[in-house]
Amino acid sequence: MSLLTVIAAASGSLLPFTFVYVVGFIAAVVIGSIAWYNSKRPPGWEGNERPDIVPKVGNDETSNDG
C-alpha cells in the first residue's frame, strides 16, 4: 500500500490514485447489487420481481420456464 502512495506522491497528483478507488467502489456496489438481487430473497421480499436492469445469473428456483 505504501508503494502506491509513494508512486502517487512522486507523480505530483493523487488523481489516478483516487480514480482507482472510485472505480473500485462503483464496481463493488454494482457486483454486490447483482449478487443481492440474484440471491434468495429476504423475508418480506419473496414475491417481488427482479428489476429489468439486473441480469439473471445461474438457475433461479422461482422462475417458470414453461
N, CA, C, O and CB atoms as a CASP TS submission, in Angstrom:
PFRMAT TS
TARGET T0000
AUTHOR 0000-0000-0000
METHOD Language model
MODEL 1
PARENT N/A
ATOM      1  N   MET     1       0.818  -1.192   0.000  1.00  0.00           N
ATOM      2  CA  MET     1       0.000   0.000   0.000  1.00  0.00           C
ATOM      3  C   MET     1       0.860   1.252   0.000  1.00  0.00           C
ATOM      4  O   MET     1       0.526   2.235  -0.663  1.00  0.00           O
ATOM      5  CB  MET     1      -0.930   0.000   1.194  1.00  0.00           C
ATOM      6  N   SER     2       1.956   1.226   0.732  1.00  0.00           N
ATOM      7  CA  SER     2       2.811   2.400   0.796  1.00  0.00           C
ATOM      8  C   SER     2       3.479   2.659  -0.560  1.00  0.00           C
ATOM      9  O   SER     2       3.796   3.803  -0.885  1.00  0.00           O
ATOM     10  CB  SER     2       3.872   2.225   1.892  1.00  0.00           C
ATOM     11  N   LEU     3       3.689   1.615  -1.337  1.00  0.00           N
ATOM     12  CA  LEU     3       4.281   1.783  -2.661  1.00  0.00           C
ATOM     13  C   LEU     3       3.362   2.619  -3.556  1.00  0.00           C
ATOM     14  O   LEU     3       3.832   3.487  -4.292  1.00  0.00           O
ATOM     15  CB  LEU     3       4.558   0.409  -3.308  1.00  0.00           C
ATOM     16  N   LEU     4       2.063   2.358  -3.494  1.00  0.00           N
ATOM     17  CA  LEU     4       1.114   3.137  -4.293  1.00  0.00           C
ATOM     18  C   LEU     4       1.091   4.593  -3.856  1.00  0.00           C
ATOM     19  O   LEU     4       0.973   5.491  -4.690  1.00  0.00           O
ATOM     20  CB  LEU     4      -0.289   2.540  -4.188  1.00  0.00           C
ATOM     21  N   THR     5       1.203   4.829  -2.565  1.00  0.00           N
ATOM     22  CA  THR     5       1.234   6.201  -2.056  1.00  0.00           C
ATOM     23  C   THR     5       2.485   6.922  -2.532  1.00  0.00           C
ATOM     24  O   THR     5       2.420   8.093  -2.905  1.00  0.00           O
ATOM     25  CB  THR     5       1.169   6.209  -0.522  1.00  0.00           C
ATOM     26  N   VAL     6       3.623   6.236  -2.524  1.00  0.00           N
ATOM     27  CA  VAL     6       4.885   6.833  -2.982  1.00  0.00           C
ATOM     28  C   VAL     6       4.802   7.162  -4.465  1.00  0.00           C
ATOM     29  O   VAL     6       5.231   8.234  -4.892  1.00  0.00           O
ATOM     30  CB  VAL     6       6.076   5.881  -2.712  1.00  0.00           C
ATOM     31  N   ILE     7       4.255   6.252  -5.242  1.00  0.00           N
ATOM     32  CA  ILE     7       4.123   6.496  -6.689  1.00  0.00           C
ATOM     33  C   ILE     7       3.201   7.674  -6.955  1.00  0.00           C
ATOM     34  O   ILE     7       3.504   8.523  -7.793  1.00  0.00           O
ATOM     35  CB  ILE     7       3.590   5.240  -7.408  1.00  0.00           C
ATOM     36  N   ALA     8       2.070   7.732  -6.244  1.00  0.00           N
ATOM     37  CA  ALA     8       1.129   8.836  -6.433  1.00  0.00           C
ATOM     38  C   ALA     8       1.755  10.159  -6.018  1.00  0.00           C
ATOM     39  O   ALA     8       1.557  11.172  -6.689  1.00  0.00           O
ATOM     40  CB  ALA     8      -0.156   8.590  -5.638  1.00  0.00           C
ATOM     41  N   ALA     9       2.501  10.167  -4.930  1.00  0.00           N
ATOM     42  CA  ALA     9       3.143  11.400  -4.469  1.00  0.00           C
ATOM     43  C   ALA     9       4.248  11.832  -5.433  1.00  0.00           C
ATOM     44  O   ALA     9       4.457  13.028  -5.639  1.00  0.00           O
ATOM     45  CB  ALA     9       3.719  11.208  -3.054  1.00  0.00           C
ATOM     46  N   ALA    10       4.951  10.874  -6.019  1.00  0.00           N
ATOM     47  CA  ALA    10       6.032  11.200  -6.946  1.00  0.00           C
ATOM     48  C   ALA    10       5.488  11.801  -8.236  1.00  0.00           C
ATOM     49  O   ALA    10       6.135  12.646  -8.853  1.00  0.00           O
ATOM     50  CB  ALA    10       6.861   9.953  -7.257  1.00  0.00           C
ATOM     51  N   SER    11       4.309  11.369  -8.637  1.00  0.00           N
ATOM     52  CA  SER    11       3.747  11.905  -9.871  1.00  0.00           C
ATOM     53  C   SER    11       3.193  13.309  -9.674  1.00  0.00           C
ATOM     54  O   SER    11       2.923  14.013 -10.647  1.00  0.00           O
ATOM     55  CB  SER    11       2.655  10.987 -10.391  1.00  0.00           C
ATOM     56  N   GLY    12       3.023  13.721  -8.413  1.00  0.00           N
ATOM     57  CA  GLY    12       2.560  15.078  -8.148  1.00  0.00           C
ATOM     58  C   GLY    12       1.056  15.203  -8.138  1.00  0.00           C
ATOM     59  O   GLY    12       0.533  16.289  -7.888  1.00  0.00           O
ATOM     60  N   SER    13       0.353  14.138  -8.398  1.00  0.00           N
ATOM     61  CA  SER    13      -1.106  14.196  -8.444  1.00  0.00           C
ATOM     62  C   SER    13      -1.683  12.926  -7.833  1.00  0.00           C
ATOM     63  O   SER    13      -1.208  11.824  -8.105  1.00  0.00           O
ATOM     64  CB  SER    13      -1.608  14.382  -9.899  1.00  0.00           C
ATOM     65  N   LEU    14      -2.683  13.086  -7.028  1.00  0.00           N
ATOM     66  CA  LEU    14      -3.370  11.935  -6.451  1.00  0.00           C
ATOM     67  C   LEU    14      -4.585  11.538  -7.277  1.00  0.00           C
ATOM     68  O   LEU    14      -5.337  10.645  -6.886  1.00  0.00           O
ATOM     69  CB  LEU    14      -3.790  12.233  -5.021  1.00  0.00           C
ATOM     70  N   LEU    15      -4.782  12.196  -8.419  1.00  0.00           N
ATOM     71  CA  LEU    15      -5.947  11.911  -9.253  1.00  0.00           C
ATOM     72  C   LEU    15      -5.999  10.462  -9.728  1.00  0.00           C
ATOM     73  O   LEU    15      -7.053   9.841  -9.591  1.00  0.00           O
ATOM     74  CB  LEU    15      -5.955  12.830 -10.445  1.00  0.00           C
ATOM     75  N   PRO    16      -4.934   9.884 -10.275  1.00  0.00           N
ATOM     76  CA  PRO    16      -5.012   8.477 -10.687  1.00  0.00           C
ATOM     77  C   PRO    16      -5.249   7.537  -9.505  1.00  0.00           C
ATOM     78  O   PRO    16      -5.985   6.558  -9.620  1.00  0.00           O
ATOM     79  CB  PRO    16      -3.733   8.075 -11.409  1.00  0.00           C
ATOM     80  N   PHE    17      -4.627   7.839  -8.381  1.00  0.00           N
ATOM     81  CA  PHE    17      -4.778   7.042  -7.168  1.00  0.00           C
ATOM     82  C   PHE    17      -6.228   7.067  -6.693  1.00  0.00           C
ATOM     83  O   PHE    17      -6.787   6.027  -6.346  1.00  0.00           O
ATOM     84  CB  PHE    17      -3.841   7.558  -6.059  1.00  0.00           C
ATOM     85  N   THR    18      -6.835   8.248  -6.676  1.00  0.00           N
ATOM     86  CA  THR    18      -8.232   8.402  -6.269  1.00  0.00           C
ATOM     87  C   THR    18      -9.163   7.755  -7.286  1.00  0.00           C
ATOM     88  O   THR    18     -10.173   7.161  -6.908  1.00  0.00           O
ATOM     89  CB  THR    18      -8.586   9.888  -6.100  1.00  0.00           C
ATOM     90  N   PHE    19      -8.842   7.859  -8.544  1.00  0.00           N
ATOM     91  CA  PHE    19      -9.664   7.268  -9.607  1.00  0.00           C
ATOM     92  C   PHE    19      -9.799   5.764  -9.428  1.00  0.00           C
ATOM     93  O   PHE    19     -10.881   5.211  -9.628  1.00  0.00           O
ATOM     94  CB  PHE    19      -9.063   7.575 -10.982  1.00  0.00           C
ATOM     95  N   VAL    20      -8.717   5.099  -9.054  1.00  0.00           N
ATOM     96  CA  VAL    20      -8.750   3.651  -8.843  1.00  0.00           C
ATOM     97  C   VAL    20      -9.715   3.302  -7.719  1.00  0.00           C
ATOM     98  O   VAL    20     -10.484   2.348  -7.836  1.00  0.00           O
ATOM     99  CB  VAL    20      -7.341   3.116  -8.523  1.00  0.00           C
ATOM    100  N   TYR    21      -9.681   4.060  -6.643  1.00  0.00           N
ATOM    101  CA  TYR    21     -10.586   3.802  -5.530  1.00  0.00           C
ATOM    102  C   TYR    21     -12.046   4.048  -5.916  1.00  0.00           C
ATOM    103  O   TYR    21     -12.919   3.266  -5.541  1.00  0.00           O
ATOM    104  CB  TYR    21     -10.209   4.672  -4.340  1.00  0.00           C
ATOM    105  N   VAL    22     -12.316   5.098  -6.641  1.00  0.00           N
ATOM    106  CA  VAL    22     -13.686   5.418  -7.046  1.00  0.00           C
ATOM    107  C   VAL    22     -14.228   4.336  -7.977  1.00  0.00           C
ATOM    108  O   VAL    22     -15.348   3.864  -7.785  1.00  0.00           O
ATOM    109  CB  VAL    22     -13.742   6.801  -7.737  1.00  0.00           C
ATOM    110  N   VAL    23     -13.456   3.941  -8.972  1.00  0.00           N
ATOM    111  CA  VAL    23     -13.891   2.902  -9.906  1.00  0.00           C
ATOM    112  C   VAL    23     -14.080   1.577  -9.171  1.00  0.00           C
ATOM    113  O   VAL    23     -15.036   0.852  -9.443  1.00  0.00           O
ATOM    114  CB  VAL    23     -12.870   2.740 -11.057  1.00  0.00           C
ATOM    115  N   GLY    24     -13.194   1.260  -8.256  1.00  0.00           N
ATOM    116  CA  GLY    24     -13.315   0.032  -7.483  1.00  0.00           C
ATOM    117  C   GLY    24     -14.556   0.023  -6.616  1.00  0.00           C
ATOM    118  O   GLY    24     -15.227  -1.002  -6.499  1.00  0.00           O
ATOM    119  N   PHE    25     -14.868   1.160  -6.007  1.00  0.00           N
ATOM    120  CA  PHE    25     -16.065   1.251  -5.175  1.00  0.00           C
ATOM    121  C   PHE    25     -17.327   1.080  -6.005  1.00  0.00           C
ATOM    122  O   PHE    25     -18.248   0.367  -5.605  1.00  0.00           O
ATOM    123  CB  PHE    25     -16.102   2.586  -4.439  1.00  0.00           C
ATOM    124  N   ILE    26     -17.370   1.734  -7.162  1.00  0.00           N
ATOM    125  CA  ILE    26     -18.536   1.607  -8.038  1.00  0.00           C
ATOM    126  C   ILE    26     -18.690   0.168  -8.517  1.00  0.00           C
ATOM    127  O   ILE    26     -19.805  -0.354  -8.548  1.00  0.00           O
ATOM    128  CB  ILE    26     -18.416   2.560  -9.244  1.00  0.00           C
ATOM    129  N   ALA    27     -17.596  -0.477  -8.888  1.00  0.00           N
ATOM    130  CA  ALA    27     -17.653  -1.876  -9.322  1.00  0.00           C
ATOM    131  C   ALA    27     -18.144  -2.779  -8.192  1.00  0.00           C
ATOM    132  O   ALA    27     -18.937  -3.689  -8.434  1.00  0.00           O
ATOM    133  CB  ALA    27     -16.271  -2.345  -9.809  1.00  0.00           C
ATOM    134  N   ALA    28     -17.692  -2.545  -6.979  1.00  0.00           N
ATOM    135  CA  ALA    28     -18.129  -3.358  -5.837  1.00  0.00           C
ATOM    136  C   ALA    28     -19.620  -3.190  -5.576  1.00  0.00           C
ATOM    137  O   ALA    28     -20.308  -4.164  -5.268  1.00  0.00           O
ATOM    138  CB  ALA    28     -17.335  -2.983  -4.580  1.00  0.00           C
ATOM    139  N   VAL    29     -20.121  -1.978  -5.696  1.00  0.00           N
ATOM    140  CA  VAL    29     -21.553  -1.733  -5.483  1.00  0.00           C
ATOM    141  C   VAL    29     -22.378  -2.412  -6.560  1.00  0.00           C
ATOM    142  O   VAL    29     -23.403  -3.022  -6.255  1.00  0.00           O
ATOM    143  CB  VAL    29     -21.850  -0.226  -5.465  1.00  0.00           C
ATOM    144  N   VAL    30     -21.954  -2.319  -7.814  1.00  0.00           N
ATOM    145  CA  VAL    30     -22.699  -2.935  -8.916  1.00  0.00           C
ATOM    146  C   VAL    30     -22.691  -4.457  -8.791  1.00  0.00           C
ATOM    147  O   VAL    30     -23.740  -5.090  -8.905  1.00  0.00           O
ATOM    148  CB  VAL    30     -22.105  -2.512 -10.273  1.00  0.00           C
ATOM    149  N   ILE    31     -21.531  -5.044  -8.562  1.00  0.00           N
ATOM    150  CA  ILE    31     -21.438  -6.504  -8.434  1.00  0.00           C
ATOM    151  C   ILE    31     -22.210  -6.983  -7.210  1.00  0.00           C
ATOM    152  O   ILE    31     -22.889  -8.008  -7.271  1.00  0.00           O
ATOM    153  CB  ILE    31     -19.962  -6.950  -8.339  1.00  0.00           C
ATOM    154  N   GLY    32     -22.114  -6.260  -6.110  1.00  0.00           N
ATOM    155  CA  GLY    32     -22.862  -6.623  -4.906  1.00  0.00           C
ATOM    156  C   GLY    32     -24.357  -6.524  -5.109  1.00  0.00           C
ATOM    157  O   GLY    32     -25.104  -7.360  -4.600  1.00  0.00           O
ATOM    158  N   SER    33     -24.812  -5.523  -5.841  1.00  0.00           N
ATOM    159  CA  SER    33     -26.245  -5.379  -6.112  1.00  0.00           C
ATOM    160  C   SER    33     -26.757  -6.527  -6.975  1.00  0.00           C
ATOM    161  O   SER    33     -27.829  -7.073  -6.713  1.00  0.00           O
ATOM    162  CB  SER    33     -26.527  -4.036  -6.802  1.00  0.00           C
ATOM    163  N   ILE    34     -25.999  -6.892  -7.998  1.00  0.00           N
ATOM    164  CA  ILE    34     -26.399  -8.023  -8.844  1.00  0.00           C
ATOM    165  C   ILE    34     -26.457  -9.300  -8.016  1.00  0.00           C
ATOM    166  O   ILE    34     -27.403 -10.077  -8.150  1.00  0.00           O
ATOM    167  CB  ILE    34     -25.419  -8.195 -10.033  1.00  0.00           C
ATOM    168  N   ALA    35     -25.475  -9.527  -7.175  1.00  0.00           N
ATOM    169  CA  ALA    35     -25.463 -10.727  -6.330  1.00  0.00           C
ATOM    170  C   ALA    35     -26.628 -10.717  -5.354  1.00  0.00           C
ATOM    171  O   ALA    35     -27.247 -11.756  -5.124  1.00  0.00           O
ATOM    172  CB  ALA    35     -24.140 -10.833  -5.563  1.00  0.00           C
ATOM    173  N   TRP    36     -26.937  -9.571  -4.781  1.00  0.00           N
ATOM    174  CA  TRP    36     -28.033  -9.495  -3.821  1.00  0.00           C
ATOM    175  C   TRP    36     -29.376  -9.760  -4.497  1.00  0.00           C
ATOM    176  O   TRP    36     -30.202 -10.499  -3.961  1.00  0.00           O
ATOM    177  CB  TRP    36     -28.048  -8.127  -3.139  1.00  0.00           C
ATOM    178  N   TYR    37     -29.599  -9.165  -5.662  1.00  0.00           N
ATOM    179  CA  TYR    37     -30.859  -9.357  -6.358  1.00  0.00           C
ATOM    180  C   TYR    37     -31.024 -10.797  -6.850  1.00  0.00           C
ATOM    181  O   TYR    37     -32.149 -11.276  -6.988  1.00  0.00           O
ATOM    182  CB  TYR    37     -30.957  -8.393  -7.527  1.00  0.00           C
ATOM    183  N   ASN    38     -29.921 -11.484  -7.113  1.00  0.00           N
ATOM    184  CA  ASN    38     -29.995 -12.860  -7.590  1.00  0.00           C
ATOM    185  C   ASN    38     -29.942 -13.879  -6.458  1.00  0.00           C
ATOM    186  O   ASN    38     -30.031 -15.080  -6.710  1.00  0.00           O
ATOM    187  CB  ASN    38     -28.875 -13.124  -8.559  1.00  0.00           C
ATOM    188  N   SER    39     -29.800 -13.429  -5.240  1.00  0.00           N
ATOM    189  CA  SER    39     -29.763 -14.350  -4.108  1.00  0.00           C
ATOM    190  C   SER    39     -31.186 -14.643  -3.648  1.00  0.00           C
ATOM    191  O   SER    39     -32.152 -14.080  -4.163  1.00  0.00           O
ATOM    192  CB  SER    39     -28.921 -13.765  -2.944  1.00  0.00           C
ATOM    193  N   LYS    40     -31.291 -15.532  -2.672  1.00  0.00           N
ATOM    194  CA  LYS    40     -32.598 -15.818  -2.098  1.00  0.00           C
ATOM    195  C   LYS    40     -33.124 -14.536  -1.459  1.00  0.00           C
ATOM    196  O   LYS    40     -32.388 -13.823  -0.777  1.00  0.00           O
ATOM    197  CB  LYS    40     -32.521 -16.985  -1.053  1.00  0.00           C
ATOM    198  N   ARG    41     -34.388 -14.256  -1.684  1.00  0.00           N
ATOM    199  CA  ARG    41     -34.973 -13.013  -1.193  1.00  0.00           C
ATOM    200  C   ARG    41     -35.104 -13.035   0.336  1.00  0.00           C
ATOM    201  O   ARG    41     -35.441 -14.068   0.915  1.00  0.00           O
ATOM    202  CB  ARG    41     -36.349 -12.779  -1.843  1.00  0.00           C
ATOM    203  N   PRO    42     -34.838 -11.904   0.984  1.00  0.00           N
ATOM    204  CA  PRO    42     -35.015 -11.826   2.432  1.00  0.00           C
ATOM    205  C   PRO    42     -36.499 -11.880   2.800  1.00  0.00           C
ATOM    206  O   PRO    42     -37.347 -11.671   1.933  1.00  0.00           O
ATOM    207  CB  PRO    42     -34.375 -10.538   2.983  1.00  0.00           C
ATOM    208  N   PRO    43     -36.833 -12.156   4.061  1.00  0.00           N
ATOM    209  CA  PRO    43     -38.244 -12.210   4.474  1.00  0.00           C
ATOM    210  C   PRO    43     -38.992 -10.935   4.102  1.00  0.00           C
ATOM    211  O   PRO    43     -38.531  -9.827   4.376  1.00  0.00           O
ATOM    212  CB  PRO    43     -38.346 -12.444   5.983  1.00  0.00           C
ATOM    213  N   GLY    44     -40.132 -11.103   3.484  1.00  0.00           N
ATOM    214  CA  GLY    44     -40.939  -9.964   3.043  1.00  0.00           C
ATOM    215  C   GLY    44     -40.703  -9.575   1.600  1.00  0.00           C
ATOM    216  O   GLY    44     -41.476  -8.791   1.049  1.00  0.00           O
ATOM    217  N   TRP    45     -39.657 -10.097   0.965  1.00  0.00           N
ATOM    218  CA  TRP    45     -39.328  -9.742  -0.414  1.00  0.00           C
ATOM    219  C   TRP    45     -39.514 -10.929  -1.353  1.00  0.00           C
ATOM    220  O   TRP    45     -39.150 -10.835  -2.525  1.00  0.00           O
ATOM    221  CB  TRP    45     -37.892  -9.230  -0.501  1.00  0.00           C
ATOM    222  N   GLU    46     -40.074 -12.050  -0.875  1.00  0.00           N
ATOM    223  CA  GLU    46     -40.151 -13.261  -1.678  1.00  0.00           C
ATOM    224  C   GLU    46     -40.959 -13.071  -2.961  1.00  0.00           C
ATOM    225  O   GLU    46     -40.612 -13.645  -3.992  1.00  0.00           O
ATOM    226  CB  GLU    46     -40.752 -14.372  -0.862  1.00  0.00           C
ATOM    227  N   GLY    47     -42.017 -12.285  -2.917  1.00  0.00           N
ATOM    228  CA  GLY    47     -42.889 -12.116  -4.078  1.00  0.00           C
ATOM    229  C   GLY    47     -42.453 -11.039  -5.045  1.00  0.00           C
ATOM    230  O   GLY    47     -43.066 -10.892  -6.103  1.00  0.00           O
ATOM    231  N   ASN    48     -41.431 -10.289  -4.732  1.00  0.00           N
ATOM    232  CA  ASN    48     -41.003  -9.189  -5.595  1.00  0.00           C
ATOM    233  C   ASN    48     -40.216  -9.702  -6.791  1.00  0.00           C
ATOM    234  O   ASN    48     -39.492 -10.692  -6.696  1.00  0.00           O
ATOM    235  CB  ASN    48     -40.162  -8.189  -4.807  1.00  0.00           C
ATOM    236  N   GLU    49     -40.367  -9.021  -7.906  1.00  0.00           N
ATOM    237  CA  GLU    49     -39.661  -9.385  -9.130  1.00  0.00           C
ATOM    238  C   GLU    49     -38.298  -8.708  -9.171  1.00  0.00           C
ATOM    239  O   GLU    49     -38.070  -7.677  -8.538  1.00  0.00           O
ATOM    240  CB  GLU    49     -40.489  -9.001 -10.371  1.00  0.00           C
ATOM    241  N   ARG    50     -37.410  -9.316  -9.930  1.00  0.00           N
ATOM    242  CA  ARG    50     -36.077  -8.756 -10.152  1.00  0.00           C
ATOM    243  C   ARG    50     -36.220  -7.549 -11.084  1.00  0.00           C
ATOM    244  O   ARG    50     -36.955  -7.633 -12.068  1.00  0.00           O
ATOM    245  CB  ARG    50     -35.093  -9.833 -10.759  1.00  0.00           C
ATOM    246  N   PRO    51     -35.541  -6.426 -10.807  1.00  0.00           N
ATOM    247  CA  PRO    51     -35.594  -5.281 -11.718  1.00  0.00           C
ATOM    248  C   PRO    51     -35.060  -5.668 -13.105  1.00  0.00           C
ATOM    249  O   PRO    51     -34.194  -6.536 -13.216  1.00  0.00           O
ATOM    250  CB  PRO    51     -34.781  -4.094 -11.140  1.00  0.00           C
ATOM    251  N   ASP    52     -35.570  -5.033 -14.145  1.00  0.00           N
ATOM    252  CA  ASP    52     -35.170  -5.341 -15.522  1.00  0.00           C
ATOM    253  C   ASP    52     -33.690  -5.086 -15.776  1.00  0.00           C
ATOM    254  O   ASP    52     -33.091  -5.738 -16.631  1.00  0.00           O
ATOM    255  CB  ASP    52     -35.995  -4.527 -16.491  1.00  0.00           C
ATOM    256  N   ILE    53     -33.098  -4.156 -15.055  1.00  0.00           N
ATOM    257  CA  ILE    53     -31.706  -3.793 -15.306  1.00  0.00           C
ATOM    258  C   ILE    53     -30.731  -4.829 -14.747  1.00  0.00           C
ATOM    259  O   ILE    53     -29.569  -4.857 -15.151  1.00  0.00           O
ATOM    260  CB  ILE    53     -31.409  -2.430 -14.703  1.00  0.00           C
ATOM    261  N   VAL    54     -31.186  -5.685 -13.821  1.00  0.00           N
ATOM    262  CA  VAL    54     -30.319  -6.686 -13.200  1.00  0.00           C
ATOM    263  C   VAL    54     -30.370  -7.971 -14.020  1.00  0.00           C
ATOM    264  O   VAL    54     -31.447  -8.540 -14.197  1.00  0.00           O
ATOM    265  CB  VAL    54     -30.743  -6.955 -11.724  1.00  0.00           C
ATOM    266  N   PRO    55     -29.231  -8.441 -14.523  1.00  0.00           N
ATOM    267  CA  PRO    55     -29.235  -9.662 -15.332  1.00  0.00           C
ATOM    268  C   PRO    55     -29.478 -10.901 -14.481  1.00  0.00           C
ATOM    269  O   PRO    55     -29.130 -10.932 -13.301  1.00  0.00           O
ATOM    270  CB  PRO    55     -27.918  -9.803 -16.081  1.00  0.00           C
ATOM    271  N   LYS    56     -30.080 -11.927 -15.093  1.00  0.00           N
ATOM    272  CA  LYS    56     -30.304 -13.195 -14.403  1.00  0.00           C
ATOM    273  C   LYS    56     -29.021 -14.003 -14.453  1.00  0.00           C
ATOM    274  O   LYS    56     -28.431 -14.172 -15.520  1.00  0.00           O
ATOM    275  CB  LYS    56     -31.488 -13.988 -15.037  1.00  0.00           C
ATOM    276  N   VAL    57     -28.584 -14.503 -13.302  1.00  0.00           N
ATOM    277  CA  VAL    57     -27.356 -15.277 -13.217  1.00  0.00           C
ATOM    278  C   VAL    57     -27.685 -16.642 -12.651  1.00  0.00           C
ATOM    279  O   VAL    57     -28.298 -16.743 -11.588  1.00  0.00           O
ATOM    280  CB  VAL    57     -26.292 -14.557 -12.348  1.00  0.00           C
ATOM    281  N   GLY    58     -27.282 -17.704 -13.354  1.00  0.00           N
ATOM    282  CA  GLY    58     -27.473 -19.064 -12.861  1.00  0.00           C
ATOM    283  C   GLY    58     -28.931 -19.493 -12.873  1.00  0.00           C
ATOM    284  O   GLY    58     -29.769 -18.875 -13.530  1.00  0.00           O
ATOM    285  N   ASN    59     -29.223 -20.560 -12.135  1.00  0.00           N
ATOM    286  CA  ASN    59     -30.573 -21.083 -12.041  1.00  0.00           C
ATOM    287  C   ASN    59     -31.349 -20.350 -10.963  1.00  0.00           C
ATOM    288  O   ASN    59     -30.839 -20.118  -9.867  1.00  0.00           O
ATOM    289  CB  ASN    59     -30.552 -22.583 -11.758  1.00  0.00           C
ATOM    290  N   ASP    60     -32.572 -19.990 -11.274  1.00  0.00           N
ATOM    291  CA  ASP    60     -33.457 -19.339 -10.314  1.00  0.00           C
ATOM    292  C   ASP    60     -34.580 -20.290 -10.003  1.00  0.00           C
ATOM    293  O   ASP    60     -35.378 -20.602 -10.886  1.00  0.00           O
ATOM    294  CB  ASP    60     -34.003 -17.988 -10.854  1.00  0.00           C
ATOM    295  N   GLU    61     -34.674 -20.768  -8.764  1.00  0.00           N
ATOM    296  CA  GLU    61     -35.657 -21.782  -8.422  1.00  0.00           C
ATOM    297  C   GLU    61     -37.089 -21.258  -8.449  1.00  0.00           C
ATOM    298  O   GLU    61     -38.026 -22.054  -8.394  1.00  0.00           O
ATOM    299  CB  GLU    61     -35.352 -22.340  -7.067  1.00  0.00           C
ATOM    300  N   THR    62     -37.286 -19.936  -8.531  1.00  0.00           N
ATOM    301  CA  THR    62     -38.626 -19.378  -8.567  1.00  0.00           C
ATOM    302  C   THR    62     -39.106 -19.086  -9.983  1.00  0.00           C
ATOM    303  O   THR    62     -40.250 -18.668 -10.164  1.00  0.00           O
ATOM    304  CB  THR    62     -38.672 -18.123  -7.750  1.00  0.00           C
ATOM    305  N   SER    63     -38.266 -19.294 -10.983  1.00  0.00           N
ATOM    306  CA  SER    63     -38.659 -18.955 -12.355  1.00  0.00           C
ATOM    307  C   SER    63     -39.548 -20.038 -12.944  1.00  0.00           C
ATOM    308  O   SER    63     -39.423 -21.216 -12.609  1.00  0.00           O
ATOM    309  CB  SER    63     -37.421 -18.752 -13.239  1.00  0.00           C
ATOM    310  N   ASN    64     -40.446 -19.619 -13.826  1.00  0.00           N
ATOM    311  CA  ASN    64     -41.321 -20.537 -14.546  1.00  0.00           C
ATOM    312  C   ASN    64     -40.926 -20.497 -16.020  1.00  0.00           C
ATOM    313  O   ASN    64     -41.298 -19.580 -16.752  1.00  0.00           O
ATOM    314  CB  ASN    64     -42.836 -20.163 -14.348  1.00  0.00           C
ATOM    315  N   ASP    65     -40.167 -21.505 -16.438  1.00  0.00           N
ATOM    316  CA  ASP    65     -39.680 -21.529 -17.811  1.00  0.00           C
ATOM    317  C   ASP    65     -40.641 -22.204 -18.782  1.00  0.00           C
ATOM    318  O   ASP    65     -40.344 -22.295 -19.973  1.00  0.00           O
ATOM    319  CB  ASP    65     -38.357 -22.222 -17.861  1.00  0.00           C
ATOM    320  N   GLY    66     -41.759 -22.667 -18.311  1.00  0.00           N
ATOM    321  CA  GLY    66     -42.639 -23.268 -19.283  1.00  0.00           C
ATOM    322  C   GLY    66     -43.616 -24.106 -18.644  1.00  0.00           C
ATOM    323  O   GLY    66     -44.453 -24.704 -19.320  1.00  0.00           O
TER
END
